[in-house]
Amino acid sequence: MGNVYIFDAVRTPRGIGKSGKGALAHLHPQHLAATVLEALVARNGLAGAVIDDVIWSTSSQRGKQGGDLARMALLDAGMDVQTSGMTLDRFCGGGITAIALAAGQVMAGLEDAVIAGGTEMMSFTADRERAEVAAGLGPTMMGAGNDRLDQRHPQSHQGVCADAVASMEGITREALDAFAAESQRRAAIAIAEKRFARSVVPVLDDAGAMVLDHEEFPRPQTTAESLAQLKPAFADLMDMPYNEAGDTFRRQIARRYPDLEIVPVHHAGSSSGVVDGAAAVLVGSREFGERHGLVPRARVVAAVNAGDDPTLMLNAPVPAARKALARAGLGVADIDLWEINEAFAVVPEKVIRDLGLDRDKVNVNGGAIALGHPIGATGAILVGTLLDELERTGQRLGLATMCAAGGMAPAIIIERITAYA
């Protein structure tokens, strides 16, 4: 089995994920996916049936986001009808998983070139979930309130889990607010210095008019002092009955951790932003690259998955990162840059503490707290961001990981290169 190369990565700007407020919210998810697919194919001169498959991540595969978005989007993008497409769901981790599956196909010699990525229109999914809750259909947040698993593996709301992990680990609100403020500060610098310019492609409407060409979510004026004024977001939700039996999200966690006192510490400013977005990564073999005159930008060193306690949900990035490092024969000190998704501030904060990471190497351009987390797309965004930053700084190795519902996490290590290895 040979090396697997990353030739390019693109993404849309992230738009605020609220109907009537976000610039992208009126578009079809298929349109966002087609935008990045069309851009990736065009700027690499890939005409005709040269892409074998498109592997796409979309977490909420209902309504407009259902029906194998990968295949429909690639057709919308004008790609050859011989290119096939599949859509997967690993909750928040799907974007990295899509890249890992694409890399595995190429490494095994089953395909020559695959585009991997994802789309999430949270403006659409949030409206749908609110409607379902209002209709009395119960909680819709991932595995929360899963009647079949309540006794064996009770699962709660993600935000309540974030507060539970922080309480268990003794991570204070002040520490989380400081992390969140730093995410905003770093993102503001990255935007001002145009560090995302190589990857970000504008979103146009069907008539060719500009819809969005910049990040819509960041709040660069944010400080730790302003964050301290925000009310914890999950305090009331924690004890709100969500079914006729009177079950609550706090009670779900108490079934496994009866002595844990959960202190509400996360709020809107220390949680990932609700946004719309899409991203795509071109993965292929050396033979494919040479045939089309492409210079590789990176190679995939390792790609793994790990699981942890589904009741706490958010802790799998640590074992996933350790597994990836072990698989690659590397240590923590060998990694130059880390991208750890900021689903909630406690997630990267715990990884930093558990692995003893240098904070100056983690999320150096900010993360989902400042820029937003379009669930199915975020993993591909992280890999593209990592690639751009390795090139900008001339560094070599990067690791990306993220928590996913159900207590899972994928992790991937890439190596910046400028020629075939």
Beta strands, then each sheet from edge to edge (+ up, - down):
strand 1: 5-11
strand 2: 15-16
strand 3: 53-57
strand 4: 84-88
strand 5: 113-121
strand 6: 203-204
strand 7: 210-212
strand 8: 275-284
strand 9: 298-307
strand 10: 337-340
strand 11: 397-401
strand 12: 408-416
sheet 1: 2+ 8- 1+ 9- 12+ 11- 10-
sheet 2: 2+ 8- 5+ 3+ 4+
sheet 3: 6+ 7-
end
